[in-house]
Every structure is written in structure tokens, then in C-alpha cells.
């Protein structure tokens, strides 16, 4: 029996505006907000997200969320059902951390399935301040989602903040047919 592939959609825009079952946050390990996507999700989602993140820090993740892992909270005021927080790796010339980046997508999809999410929106994890090259980040994201997504996830959106990111993800999808 073959697993049904989710529909992959590229969106040029703001991830905090996506009406999906789960939006993925490129979080830092503290889970307490930050810059980029993380800061935008916490600002738009409001204090309920931060409150649940603090509860997670006080219980299961006292030392923070490990890189490559994922955990869900409420979405607060976001038009999504849940926020799935994942911590991407910082890119390094000296060390191949591709497995950790793939784990962010894999673990986020695992959490999405546990939540019963049919639609999931991802940012381009680690390609901002963490320095991951956009072309490689797009390749890892698309390959991992194609390999790991399954029911009930029927649609995965890559929500890309600028034209360059959109073009890199579009190129990966076009190359693979």
C-alpha cells in the first residue's frame, strides 16, 4: 500500500496569516519568543502561546526544546488551530547538520499527525538568522515533507517571506516534477 502524498503549496507571504490546522514556528530552544518567525508568531498569537511555552519549560523542557524536536501549543489569536514549535540547527561549514534540519520537518509532521492536522504551514526553517543556505534548506524541506507526510496531513504549505525563498522552493519542486 502506498502512502498518499500531501499537496505541497508555496505561498509568498506572512505565516501568521495562514488559516491552517497547524502552523510551524521556527523557535529558539527557550520557547519564550525571539526574532524572525518566532517573534512574529508570539506577537500575533498573543500571551496564550507564551503561557503554554512557559508551562512546557516548567515541566518537560526545563533546559529548553532540543534542536530537531517539536512540541505543540495553542495558536492563541492566530487563525491556525495549533502552533508546532521546532528548533532548527545553526548552519555550519565544518559540520553537516542536515539530519537535524530534516528532523525539524519530520518531528513537526509527527506532532501534526498526533493533533489530527490536515493542513500544516511551514516557514523555511533555519534559513534566516541561523544561516542555512536557502537552496539546500529548500531541498531538505521538500524531500523530508515528501518522505514523511501522511494522513491526516493532506496539504503542506511552505510560507515564504521573500521572492528569493519562493524561487528556491519553486525550483526544487519543478526539478522533482
Backbone as JSON Lines, residues from 0, in Angstrom:
{"i":0,"aa":"X","n":[0.85,-1.18,0.0],"ca":[0.0,0.0,0.0],"c":[0.89,1.24,0.0]}
{"i":1,"aa":"X","n":[0.66,2.14,-0.92],"ca":[1.47,3.35,-0.99],"c":[0.79,4.46,-0.2]}
{"i":2,"aa":"X","n":[1.64,5.26,0.41],"ca":[1.14,6.37,1.21],"c":[0.77,7.52,0.29]}
{"i":3,"aa":"X","n":[-0.37,8.13,0.52],"ca":[-0.8,9.26,-0.29],"c":[0.05,10.48,0.04]}
{"i":4,"aa":"X","n":[0.6,11.1,-0.99],"ca":[1.42,12.28,-0.81],"c":[0.54,13.5,-0.56]}
{"i":5,"aa":"X","n":[0.97,14.37,0.36],"ca":[0.19,15.59,0.57],"c":[0.4,16.55,-0.6]}
{"i":6,"aa":"X","n":[-0.55,17.42,-0.76],"ca":[-0.41,18.5,-1.72],"c":[0.6,19.48,-1.12]}
{"i":7,"aa":"X","n":[1.58,19.89,-1.91],"ca":[2.56,20.88,-1.45],"c":[2.27,22.2,-2.16]}
{"i":8,"aa":"X","n":[2.07,23.24,-1.36],"ca":[1.71,24.56,-1.88],"c":[2.76,25.57,-1.43]}
{"i":9,"aa":"X","n":[3.17,26.44,-2.33],"ca":[4.07,27.54,-1.97],"c":[3.26,28.81,-1.85]}
{"i":10,"aa":"X","n":[3.51,29.56,-0.78],"ca":[2.82,30.82,-0.54],"c":[3.87,31.88,-0.27]}
{"i":11,"aa":"X","n":[3.79,32.98,-0.98],"ca":[4.66,34.13,-0.71],"c":[3.88,35.01,0.25]}
{"i":12,"aa":"X","n":[4.33,35.07,1.52],"ca":[3.57,35.87,2.47],"c":[3.96,35.69,3.91]}
{"i":13,"aa":"X","n":[3.01,35.96,4.77],"ca":[3.19,36.0,6.22],"c":[2.58,34.75,6.84]}
{"i":14,"aa":"X","n":[3.4,33.95,7.5],"ca":[2.93,32.7,8.08],"c":[1.88,32.92,9.17]}
{"i":15,"aa":"X","n":[1.9,34.08,9.81],"ca":[0.93,34.34,10.88],"c":[-0.49,34.57,10.34]}
{"i":16,"aa":"X","n":[-0.64,34.67,9.03],"ca":[-1.95,34.89,8.42],"c":[-2.57,33.62,7.85]}
{"i":17,"aa":"X","n":[-1.89,32.49,8.0],"ca":[-2.36,31.25,7.39],"c":[-3.47,30.59,8.19]}
{"i":18,"aa":"X","n":[-4.58,30.3,7.52],"ca":[-5.69,29.59,8.14],"c":[-5.48,28.1,7.89]}
{"i":19,"aa":"X","n":[-4.8,27.48,8.84],"ca":[-4.44,26.07,8.75],"c":[-4.69,25.4,10.1]}
{"i":20,"aa":"X","n":[-4.61,24.09,10.1],"ca":[-4.77,23.37,11.37],"c":[-3.56,23.57,12.28]}
{"i":21,"aa":"X","n":[-2.38,23.66,11.67],"ca":[-1.16,23.86,12.47],"c":[-0.17,24.7,11.7]}
{"i":22,"aa":"X","n":[0.4,25.67,12.39],"ca":[1.47,26.48,11.83],"c":[2.75,26.12,12.59]}
{"i":23,"aa":"X","n":[3.84,25.97,11.85],"ca":[5.11,25.6,12.47],"c":[5.91,26.86,12.76]}
{"i":24,"aa":"X","n":[6.41,26.92,13.97],"ca":[7.22,28.04,14.43],"c":[8.69,27.64,14.43]}
{"i":25,"aa":"X","n":[9.51,28.41,13.74],"ca":[10.97,28.23,13.8],"c":[11.42,28.89,15.1]}
{"i":26,"aa":"X","n":[11.3,28.14,16.18],"ca":[11.52,28.66,17.53],"c":[12.98,28.61,17.93]}
{"i":27,"aa":"X","n":[13.29,29.3,19.02],"ca":[14.6,29.07,19.65],"c":[14.36,28.11,20.8]}
{"i":28,"aa":"X","n":[15.42,27.55,21.33],"ca":[15.26,26.47,22.32],"c":[14.58,26.93,23.61]}
{"i":29,"aa":"X","n":[14.6,28.22,23.91],"ca":[13.96,28.7,25.13],"c":[12.44,28.59,25.08]}
{"i":30,"aa":"X","n":[11.89,28.56,23.87],"ca":[10.44,28.57,23.64],"c":[9.76,29.86,24.11]}
{"i":31,"aa":"X","n":[10.54,30.88,24.42],"ca":[9.97,32.09,25.01],"c":[9.91,33.28,24.04]}
{"i":32,"aa":"X","n":[9.95,32.99,22.76],"ca":[9.88,34.05,21.76],"c":[11.26,34.49,21.34]}
{"i":33,"aa":"X","n":[11.3,35.25,20.29],"ca":[12.58,35.72,19.76],"c":[12.34,36.62,18.57]}
{"i":34,"aa":"X","n":[13.22,36.52,17.58],"ca":[13.09,37.34,16.39],"c":[12.49,36.54,15.25]}
{"i":35,"aa":"X","n":[12.46,37.13,14.07],"ca":[12.0,36.45,12.87],"c":[10.61,35.85,13.0]}
{"i":36,"aa":"X","n":[10.46,34.63,12.47],"ca":[9.19,33.92,12.51],"c":[8.73,33.74,13.95]}
{"i":37,"aa":"X","n":[9.65,33.36,14.83],"ca":[9.32,33.13,16.24],"c":[8.68,34.36,16.87]}
{"i":38,"aa":"X","n":[9.31,35.49,16.71],"ca":[8.79,36.73,17.27],"c":[7.44,37.1,16.68]}
{"i":39,"aa":"X","n":[7.29,36.93,15.37],"ca":[6.03,37.27,14.7],"c":[4.89,36.39,15.21]}
{"i":40,"aa":"X","n":[5.15,35.1,15.39],"ca":[4.11,34.19,15.88],"c":[3.72,34.55,17.31]}
{"i":41,"aa":"X","n":[4.69,34.82,18.15],"ca":[4.37,35.19,19.54],"c":[3.63,36.53,19.6]}
{"i":42,"aa":"X","n":[4.04,37.52,18.8],"ca":[3.36,38.82,18.82],"c":[1.92,38.7,18.34]}
{"i":43,"aa":"X","n":[1.73,38.06,17.21],"ca":[0.38,37.97,16.63],"c":[-0.5,37.0,17.42]}
{"i":44,"aa":"X","n":[0.09,35.92,17.93],"ca":[-0.68,34.92,18.66],"c":[-1.08,35.35,20.05]}
{"i":45,"aa":"X","n":[-0.32,36.25,20.63],"ca":[-0.67,36.77,21.94],"c":[-0.14,35.95,23.1]}
{"i":46,"aa":"X","n":[-0.53,36.35,24.32],"ca":[0.05,35.79,25.54],"c":[-0.26,34.32,25.81]}
{"i":47,"aa":"X","n":[-1.29,33.77,25.21],"ca":[-1.64,32.36,25.47],"c":[-0.52,31.42,25.01]}
{"i":48,"aa":"X","n":[0.13,31.76,23.88],"ca":[1.22,30.92,23.38],"c":[2.38,30.96,24.37]}
{"i":49,"aa":"X","n":[2.75,32.14,24.79],"ca":[3.86,32.27,25.75],"c":[3.54,31.56,27.06]}
{"i":50,"aa":"X","n":[2.31,31.64,27.51],"ca":[1.93,30.97,28.76],"c":[2.12,29.45,28.65]}
{"i":51,"aa":"X","n":[1.69,28.87,27.53],"ca":[1.87,27.43,27.36],"c":[3.35,27.07,27.2]}
{"i":52,"aa":"X","n":[4.1,27.93,26.53],"ca":[5.55,27.68,26.41],"c":[6.23,27.72,27.77]}
{"i":53,"aa":"X","n":[5.81,28.64,28.62],"ca":[6.36,28.69,29.98],"c":[6.02,27.44,30.76]}
{"i":54,"aa":"X","n":[4.8,26.93,30.59],"ca":[4.41,25.68,31.24],"c":[5.27,24.52,30.75]}
{"i":55,"aa":"X","n":[5.56,24.48,29.46],"ca":[6.42,23.42,28.93],"c":[7.83,23.51,29.52]}
{"i":56,"aa":"X","n":[8.33,24.74,29.65],"ca":[9.66,24.93,30.24],"c":[9.67,24.51,31.7]}
{"i":57,"aa":"X","n":[8.57,24.72,32.4],"ca":[8.49,24.37,33.82],"c":[8.3,22.87,34.04]}
{"i":58,"aa":"X","n":[7.93,22.13,32.97],"ca":[7.71,20.7,33.14],"c":[8.68,19.87,32.31]}
{"i":59,"aa":"X","n":[8.34,19.57,31.08],"ca":[9.11,18.65,30.24],"c":[10.41,19.22,29.67]}
{"i":60,"aa":"X","n":[10.47,20.51,29.47],"ca":[11.61,21.1,28.75],"c":[12.32,22.15,29.59]}
{"i":61,"aa":"X","n":[12.72,21.78,30.79],"ca":[13.4,22.7,31.7],"c":[14.66,23.3,31.13]}
{"i":62,"aa":"X","n":[15.36,22.52,30.3],"ca":[16.6,23.02,29.67],"c":[16.34,23.56,28.27]}
{"i":63,"aa":"X","n":[15.08,23.63,27.89],"ca":[14.73,24.11,26.56],"c":[14.42,22.96,25.62]}
{"i":64,"aa":"X","n":[13.84,23.27,24.48],"ca":[13.5,22.27,23.47],"c":[14.76,21.95,22.67]}
{"i":65,"aa":"X","n":[15.14,20.68,22.6],"ca":[16.34,20.32,21.85],"c":[16.19,20.58,20.35]}
{"i":66,"aa":"X","n":[17.29,20.88,19.7],"ca":[17.31,21.08,18.25],"c":[16.79,19.83,17.54]}
{"i":67,"aa":"X","n":[15.91,20.05,16.58],"ca":[15.35,18.97,15.8],"c":[14.09,18.36,16.37]}
{"i":68,"aa":"X","n":[13.7,18.75,17.57],"ca":[12.48,18.23,18.2],"c":[11.32,19.2,17.96]}
{"i":69,"aa":"X","n":[10.1,18.77,18.31],"ca":[8.92,19.61,18.1],"c":[7.91,19.37,19.2]}
{"i":70,"aa":"X","n":[7.16,20.42,19.52],"ca":[6.12,20.37,20.54],"c":[5.03,21.37,20.16]}
{"i":71,"aa":"X","n":[3.78,21.06,20.53],"ca":[2.66,21.91,20.15],"c":[2.11,22.71,21.32]}
{"i":72,"aa":"X","n":[1.57,23.88,20.97],"ca":[0.82,24.71,21.92],"c":[-0.43,25.23,21.21]}
{"i":73,"aa":"X","n":[-1.21,25.98,21.95],"ca":[-2.32,26.71,21.38],"c":[-1.77,27.67,20.31]}
{"i":74,"aa":"X","n":[-2.67,28.16,19.47],"ca":[-2.29,29.18,18.49],"c":[-2.72,30.57,18.93]}
{"i":75,"aa":"X","n":[-3.34,30.66,20.1],"ca":[-3.75,31.97,20.59],"c":[-4.65,32.68,19.59]}
{"i":76,"aa":"X","n":[-4.26,33.89,19.22],"ca":[-5.06,34.71,18.3],"c":[-4.75,34.45,16.83]}
{"i":77,"aa":"X","n":[-3.86,33.52,16.53],"ca":[-3.57,33.19,15.14],"c":[-4.77,32.5,14.5]}
{"i":78,"aa":"X","n":[-4.93,32.58,13.18],"ca":[-6.04,31.88,12.53],"c":[-5.76,30.39,12.31]}
{"i":79,"aa":"X","n":[-4.82,29.84,13.04],"ca":[-4.47,28.41,12.98],"c":[-5.02,27.71,14.21]}
{"i":80,"aa":"X","n":[-5.07,26.39,14.16],"ca":[-5.55,25.63,15.3],"c":[-4.49,25.44,16.38]}
{"i":81,"aa":"X","n":[-3.25,25.24,15.96],"ca":[-2.14,24.98,16.88],"c":[-0.87,25.62,16.33]}
{"i":82,"aa":"X","n":[0.1,25.81,17.22],"ca":[1.45,26.16,16.82],"c":[2.33,24.98,17.19]}
{"i":83,"aa":"X","n":[3.11,24.52,16.21],"ca":[4.1,23.47,16.46],"c":[5.46,24.16,16.48]}
{"i":84,"aa":"X","n":[6.11,24.13,17.61],"ca":[7.4,24.79,17.79],"c":[8.5,23.77,17.49]}
{"i":85,"aa":"X","n":[9.48,24.16,16.68],"ca":[10.63,23.31,16.42],"c":[11.88,24.19,16.39]}
{"i":86,"aa":"X","n":[12.99,23.64,16.83],"ca":[14.24,24.39,16.89],"c":[15.17,23.89,15.8]}
{"i":87,"aa":"X","n":[15.43,24.77,14.83],"ca":[16.33,24.41,13.74],"c":[17.78,24.56,14.14]}
{"i":88,"aa":"X","n":[18.66,23.86,13.4],"ca":[20.09,23.97,13.66],"c":[20.69,25.23,13.03]}
{"i":89,"aa":"X","n":[21.76,25.7,13.62],"ca":[22.55,26.77,13.03],"c":[23.44,26.12,11.96]}
{"i":90,"aa":"X","n":[23.49,26.69,10.77],"ca":[24.29,26.12,9.69],"c":[25.77,26.23,10.01]}
{"i":91,"aa":"X","n":[26.53,25.23,9.6],"ca":[27.96,25.2,9.85],"c":[28.69,24.69,8.61]}
{"i":92,"aa":"X","n":[29.79,25.34,8.27],"ca":[30.65,24.85,7.17],"c":[31.41,23.6,7.59]}
{"i":93,"aa":"X","n":[31.71,23.49,8.88],"ca":[32.56,22.41,9.39],"c":[31.81,21.14,9.73]}
{"i":94,"aa":"X","n":[30.52,21.23,9.97],"ca":[29.75,20.08,10.44],"c":[28.45,19.97,9.66]}
{"i":95,"aa":"X","n":[28.16,18.77,9.15],"ca":[26.91,18.54,8.43],"c":[25.78,18.33,9.43]}
{"i":96,"aa":"X","n":[24.87,19.28,9.48],"ca":[23.74,19.22,10.4],"c":[22.43,18.99,9.67]}
{"i":97,"aa":"X","n":[22.52,18.49,8.44],"ca":[21.33,18.27,7.61],"c":[20.32,17.36,8.29]}
{"i":98,"aa":"X","n":[20.81,16.35,9.04],"ca":[19.9,15.44,9.72],"c":[19.06,16.17,10.76]}
{"i":99,"aa":"X","n":[19.65,17.16,11.41],"ca":[18.89,17.93,12.41],"c":[17.82,18.81,11.74]}
{"i":100,"aa":"X","n":[18.17,19.38,10.58],"ca":[17.18,20.19,9.87],"c":[16.04,19.3,9.38]}
{"i":101,"aa":"X","n":[16.36,18.15,8.82],"ca":[15.32,17.22,8.38],"c":[14.45,16.79,9.56]}
{"i":102,"aa":"X","n":[15.07,16.6,10.72],"ca":[14.34,16.2,11.91],"c":[13.29,17.24,12.31]}
{"i":103,"aa":"X","n":[13.58,18.52,12.1],"ca":[12.59,19.56,12.4],"c":[11.3,19.33,11.62]}
{"i":104,"aa":"X","n":[11.44,19.05,10.33],"ca":[10.26,18.81,9.49],"c":[9.6,17.48,9.86]}
{"i":105,"aa":"X","n":[10.4,16.45,10.05],"ca":[9.88,15.12,10.39],"c":[9.11,15.15,11.72]}
{"i":106,"aa":"X","n":[9.73,15.74,12.75],"ca":[9.1,15.79,14.07],"c":[7.87,16.71,14.08]}
{"i":107,"aa":"X","n":[7.91,17.79,13.33],"ca":[6.74,18.67,13.23],"c":[5.57,17.94,12.58]}
{"i":108,"aa":"X","n":[5.88,17.14,11.55],"ca":[4.82,16.36,10.9],"c":[4.28,15.27,11.83]}
{"i":109,"aa":"X","n":[5.15,14.68,12.63],"ca":[4.7,13.68,13.62],"c":[3.71,14.32,14.59]}
{"i":110,"aa":"X","n":[4.06,15.51,15.11],"ca":[3.17,16.21,16.03],"c":[1.87,16.59,15.32]}
{"i":111,"aa":"X","n":[1.97,17.04,14.08],"ca":[0.77,17.4,13.31],"c":[-0.17,16.2,13.16]}
{"i":112,"aa":"X","n":[0.4,15.04,12.87],"ca":[-0.43,13.83,12.76],"c":[-1.1,13.52,14.1]}
{"i":113,"aa":"X","n":[-0.33,13.64,15.19],"ca":[-0.91,13.39,16.51],"c":[-2.06,14.34,16.82]}
{"i":114,"aa":"X","n":[-1.98,15.56,16.31],"ca":[-3.03,16.56,16.52],"c":[-4.21,16.35,15.58]}
{"i":115,"aa":"X","n":[-4.04,15.49,14.57],"ca":[-5.08,15.29,13.56],"c":[-5.14,16.4,12.54]}
{"i":116,"aa":"X","n":[-4.03,17.11,12.36],"ca":[-3.99,18.26,11.44],"c":[-4.03,17.81,9.99]}
{"i":117,"aa":"X","n":[-4.92,18.41,9.22],"ca":[-5.0,18.14,7.79],"c":[-4.17,19.11,6.97]}
{"i":118,"aa":"X","n":[-3.99,20.34,7.51],"ca":[-3.2,21.36,6.81],"c":[-2.13,21.89,7.77]}
{"i":119,"aa":"X","n":[-0.91,22.01,7.23],"ca":[0.23,22.46,8.03],"c":[1.0,23.5,7.22]}
{"i":120,"aa":"X","n":[1.35,24.6,7.88],"ca":[2.15,25.66,7.24],"c":[3.53,25.7,7.87]}
{"i":121,"aa":"X","n":[4.57,25.61,7.03],"ca":[5.96,25.67,7.47],"c":[6.64,26.93,6.97]}
{"i":122,"aa":"X","n":[7.52,27.5,7.78],"ca":[8.46,28.5,7.26],"c":[9.67,27.76,6.69]}
{"i":123,"aa":"X","n":[10.61,28.49,6.14],"ca":[11.88,27.89,5.69],"c":[12.81,27.85,6.91]}
{"i":124,"aa":"X","n":[12.72,26.77,7.66],"ca":[13.42,26.64,8.94],"c":[14.93,26.78,8.77]}
{"i":125,"aa":"X","n":[15.54,27.55,9.65],"ca":[16.99,27.78,9.77],"c":[17.6,28.61,8.65]}
{"i":126,"aa":"X","n":[16.8,29.1,7.69],"ca":[17.38,29.83,6.56],"c":[17.5,31.33,6.81]}
{"i":127,"aa":"X","n":[17.05,31.79,7.95],"ca":[17.19,33.2,8.29],"c":[18.46,33.45,9.06]}
{"i":128,"aa":"X","n":[18.3,33.9,10.28],"ca":[19.45,34.26,11.12],"c":[20.36,33.06,11.41]}
{"i":129,"aa":"X","n":[19.83,31.83,11.3],"ca":[20.66,30.64,11.55],"c":[21.55,30.3,10.36]}
{"i":130,"aa":"X","n":[21.4,31.02,9.25],"ca":[22.37,30.99,8.16],"c":[22.35,29.83,7.2]}
{"i":131,"aa":"X","n":[21.31,28.99,7.24],"ca":[21.29,27.84,6.33],"c":[21.11,28.34,4.9]}
{"i":132,"aa":"X","n":[21.9,27.87,3.93],"ca":[21.74,28.3,2.54],"c":[20.33,27.94,2.04]}
{"i":133,"aa":"X","n":[19.66,28.9,1.43],"ca":[18.27,28.73,1.05],"c":[18.06,27.57,0.09]}
{"i":134,"aa":"X","n":[18.94,27.38,-0.89],"ca":[18.74,26.29,-1.83],"c":[18.79,24.93,-1.14]}
{"i":135,"aa":"X","n":[19.72,24.74,-0.24],"ca":[19.85,23.48,0.49],"c":[18.7,23.32,1.48]}
{"i":136,"aa":"X","n":[18.32,24.41,2.14],"ca":[17.2,24.36,3.07],"c":[15.92,23.97,2.36]}
{"i":137,"aa":"X","n":[15.71,24.5,1.16],"ca":[14.52,24.15,0.37],"c":[14.55,22.68,-0.02]}
{"i":138,"aa":"X","n":[15.7,22.2,-0.44],"ca":[15.84,20.79,-0.85],"c":[15.51,19.86,0.32]}
{"i":139,"aa":"X","n":[16.09,20.14,1.48],"ca":[15.86,19.29,2.66],"c":[14.39,19.35,3.07]}
{"i":140,"aa":"X","n":[13.8,20.54,3.06],"ca":[12.4,20.7,3.46],"c":[11.48,19.89,2.56]}
{"i":141,"aa":"X","n":[11.61,20.07,1.26],"ca":[10.72,19.4,0.31],"c":[10.91,17.88,0.36]}
{"i":142,"aa":"X","n":[12.15,17.43,0.36],"ca":[12.42,15.98,0.39],"c":[11.86,15.35,1.66]}
{"i":143,"aa":"X","n":[12.06,16.01,2.8],"ca":[11.59,15.45,4.06],"c":[10.08,15.41,4.13]}
{"i":144,"aa":"X","n":[9.43,16.48,3.7],"ca":[7.97,16.51,3.71],"c":[7.41,15.42,2.79]}
{"i":145,"aa":"X","n":[8.0,15.26,1.62],"ca":[7.51,14.22,0.7],"c":[7.69,12.83,1.3]}
{"i":146,"aa":"X","n":[8.77,12.62,2.02],"ca":[9.05,11.3,2.6],"c":[8.24,11.02,3.86]}
{"i":147,"aa":"X","n":[7.92,12.06,4.61],"ca":[7.36,11.86,5.96],"c":[5.9,12.21,6.14]}
{"i":148,"aa":"X","n":[5.34,13.04,5.29],"ca":[3.95,13.46,5.48],"c":[3.01,12.34,5.07]}
{"i":149,"aa":"X","n":[2.0,12.17,5.87],"ca":[0.99,11.16,5.56],"c":[-0.3,11.55,6.24]}
{"i":150,"aa":"X","n":[-1.34,10.76,6.0],"ca":[-2.63,11.07,6.61],"c":[-2.51,11.24,8.12]}
{"i":151,"aa":"X","n":[-3.22,12.2,8.67],"ca":[-4.27,13.01,8.04],"c":[-3.76,14.26,7.32]}
{"i":152,"aa":"X","n":[-2.45,14.49,7.3],"ca":[-1.92,15.7,6.64],"c":[-2.14,15.57,5.14]}
{"i":153,"aa":"X","n":[-2.99,16.43,4.61],"ca":[-3.32,16.41,3.19],"c":[-2.68,17.56,2.42]}
{"i":154,"aa":"X","n":[-2.32,18.64,3.14],"ca":[-1.7,19.8,2.49],"c":[-0.62,20.37,3.37]}
{"i":155,"aa":"X","n":[0.54,20.6,2.76],"ca":[1.64,21.27,3.43],"c":[1.91,22.55,2.65]}
{"i":156,"aa":"X","n":[1.9,23.66,3.36],"ca":[2.22,24.96,2.76],"c":[3.6,25.38,3.23]}
{"i":157,"aa":"X","n":[4.43,25.76,2.3],"ca":[5.67,26.42,2.65],"c":[5.39,27.91,2.47]}
{"i":158,"aa":"X","n":[5.37,28.63,3.58],"ca":[5.06,30.05,3.56],"c":[6.37,30.81,3.6]}
{"i":159,"aa":"X","n":[6.67,31.46,2.5],"ca":[8.0,32.04,2.28],"c":[7.91,33.55,2.26]}
{"i":160,"aa":"X","n":[8.78,34.16,3.03],"ca":[8.7,35.58,3.31],"c":[9.14,36.48,2.16]}
{"i":161,"aa":"X","n":[10.04,35.98,1.31],"ca":[10.52,36.85,0.22],"c":[10.59,36.08,-1.11]}
{"i":162,"aa":"X","n":[10.83,36.82,-2.18],"ca":[10.85,36.24,-3.51],"c":[11.97,35.21,-3.67]}
{"i":163,"aa":"X","n":[13.13,35.48,-3.09],"ca":[14.26,34.56,-3.23],"c":[13.92,33.19,-2.65]}
{"i":164,"aa":"X","n":[13.35,33.17,-1.46],"ca":[12.96,31.91,-0.83],"c":[11.91,31.19,-1.7]}
{"i":165,"aa":"X","n":[10.93,31.93,-2.16],"ca":[9.89,31.35,-3.0],"c":[10.5,30.72,-4.24]}
{"i":166,"aa":"X","n":[11.41,31.44,-4.89],"ca":[12.05,30.93,-6.11],"c":[12.87,29.67,-5.84]}
{"i":167,"aa":"X","n":[13.57,29.61,-4.72],"ca":[14.36,28.42,-4.4],"c":[13.46,27.21,-4.16]}
{"i":168,"aa":"X","n":[12.37,27.38,-3.42],"ca":[11.44,26.28,-3.19],"c":[10.76,25.86,-4.5]}
{"i":169,"aa":"X","n":[10.39,26.84,-5.31],"ca":[9.75,26.53,-6.61],"c":[10.72,25.74,-7.49]}
{"i":170,"aa":"X","n":[11.99,26.08,-7.47],"ca":[12.99,25.37,-8.28],"c":[13.12,23.91,-7.84]}
{"i":171,"aa":"X","n":[13.11,23.68,-6.53],"ca":[13.19,22.29,-6.03],"c":[11.96,21.51,-6.48]}
{"i":172,"aa":"X","n":[10.78,22.09,-6.33],"ca":[9.55,21.4,-6.74],"c":[9.53,21.15,-8.25]}
{"i":173,"aa":"X","n":[9.98,22.11,-9.04],"ca":[10.0,21.95,-10.51],"c":[10.99,20.87,-10.93]}
{"i":174,"aa":"X","n":[12.13,20.79,-10.27],"ca":[13.14,19.8,-10.61],"c":[12.67,18.38,-10.33]}
{"i":175,"aa":"X","n":[11.77,18.25,-9.39],"ca":[11.29,16.92,-8.99],"c":[9.97,16.53,-9.67]}
{"i":176,"aa":"X","n":[9.43,17.47,-10.45],"ca":[8.19,17.17,-11.16],"c":[7.02,17.31,-10.33]}
